[in-house]
């Protein structure tokens, strides 16, 4: 795997599948197999990781909006 020093943090995040802050032997081996190949594989997995994180944050945001709209609706029904 040809990864430059600037990509080390992202490589760690890609290997740390359970977001524990640690890379287990299984995560390391599976991650290396997943990322094996050209640098483009690393780039694709980096995009997938960022997409998953963005999706999670959007779902939290939508849940927050939904809760606020419910509160607003309930409050307006009181008057």
Secondary structure, 3 states (H helix, E strand, C coil): CCCCHHHHHHHHHHHCCCCCCCCCHHHHHHHHHHHCCCHHHHHHHHHHHHHHHHHHHHHHHHHHHHHHHHHHHHHHHCC
